[in-house]
Amino acid sequence: MDSTKVMALTGAGFTDCSGFEDDLQLTDGRTDDTGTMHQGCVSITAGPYTVGAAGDVTFTAGRTMVLKNGFRVDGLFRAVIDPLLLPPPS
């Protein structure tokens, strides 16, 4: 993975998790070639997954991200961990 194409950001301030999965799975081998945002309130697991050459993709999760074998970045990829997304304790 080319380090010039990967940025890690912390605390972006998203707080509304309604309508999003707690543990988002992107493991279907898809390629995103557009501006795309994926949000998992607690975690995101991805791979196989490709950010295409024209892709501008942001993953935002509350606690963790797992990038498995087959995760590839040819475009722009941002990974954001934002603990404000975590659901309140029950």
PLY file of the C-alpha trace (Angstrom):
ply
format ascii 1.0
element vertex 90
property float x
property float y
property float z
element edge 89
property int vertex1
property int vertex2
end_header
0.00 0.00 0.00
1.45 3.38 -0.99
1.72 5.49 2.18
1.09 8.68 0.21
-2.43 7.42 -0.49
-3.39 6.57 3.09
-4.22 9.01 5.87
-5.40 8.25 9.40
-7.56 10.83 11.15
-8.90 10.80 14.69
-11.96 12.42 16.26
-13.78 13.75 13.22
-16.85 14.48 15.37
-19.57 12.40 13.69
-22.09 11.51 16.39
-25.25 10.17 14.73
-25.17 6.41 14.28
-28.83 5.96 13.44
-29.27 3.97 10.26
-25.75 2.50 10.33
-24.59 -0.98 11.25
-22.66 -1.46 14.48
-20.17 -3.83 12.80
-19.95 -3.11 9.07
-18.60 -5.94 6.88
-17.23 -5.06 3.42
-16.02 -8.49 2.34
-17.75 -9.00 -1.01
-14.79 -8.07 -3.24
-16.28 -4.77 -4.39
-14.37 -1.89 -5.98
-15.33 1.71 -5.13
-14.36 4.18 -7.88
-16.24 7.24 -6.61
-16.47 9.40 -3.51
-17.79 6.95 -0.92
-18.19 7.01 2.85
-18.66 3.82 4.90
-19.55 4.05 8.59
-19.65 1.37 11.27
-20.71 2.58 14.70
-18.30 0.18 16.43
-16.15 -1.44 13.71
-15.46 -1.96 10.03
-13.96 -5.11 8.53
-12.92 -4.91 4.86
-11.26 -7.28 2.43
-11.26 -8.28 -0.25
-12.07 -4.66 -1.14
-10.48 -2.18 -3.55
-10.40 1.60 -3.62
-10.18 2.14 -7.37
-7.88 4.66 -9.06
-10.67 7.26 -9.20
-11.91 6.37 -5.69
-12.02 8.74 -2.74
-13.15 6.53 0.16
-13.54 7.27 3.87
-14.09 4.61 6.54
-15.34 5.89 9.92
-15.70 3.58 12.91
-16.13 4.06 16.64
-13.50 1.60 17.85
-11.73 -0.62 15.31
-10.97 -1.31 11.66
-9.67 -4.55 10.27
-8.19 -4.46 6.76
-7.90 -8.07 5.65
-5.98 -9.76 2.85
-7.21 -8.44 -0.46
-7.66 -4.84 0.76
-6.13 -2.59 -1.90
-5.85 1.18 -2.38
-5.23 2.67 -5.83
-7.02 5.99 -5.14
-7.45 8.00 -1.93
-8.35 6.30 1.37
-9.02 7.82 4.80
-9.49 5.83 8.01
-11.20 7.66 10.88
-11.62 6.32 14.42
-14.24 8.44 16.21
-15.21 7.20 19.69
-18.20 9.55 19.62
-19.88 6.99 17.33
-19.91 4.27 19.98
-23.38 3.44 21.24
-24.02 4.49 24.84
-23.48 1.76 27.46
-26.62 -0.16 28.32
0 1
1 2
2 3
3 4
4 5
5 6
6 7
7 8
8 9
9 10
10 11
11 12
12 13
13 14
14 15
15 16
16 17
17 18
18 19
19 20
20 21
21 22
22 23
23 24
24 25
25 26
26 27
27 28
28 29
29 30
30 31
31 32
32 33
33 34
34 35
35 36
36 37
37 38
38 39
39 40
40 41
41 42
42 43
43 44
44 45
45 46
46 47
47 48
48 49
49 50
50 51
51 52
52 53
53 54
54 55
55 56
56 57
57 58
58 59
59 60
60 61
61 62
62 63
63 64
64 65
65 66
66 67
67 68
68 69
69 70
70 71
71 72
72 73
73 74
74 75
75 76
76 77
77 78
78 79
79 80
80 81
81 82
82 83
83 84
84 85
85 86
86 87
87 88
88 89
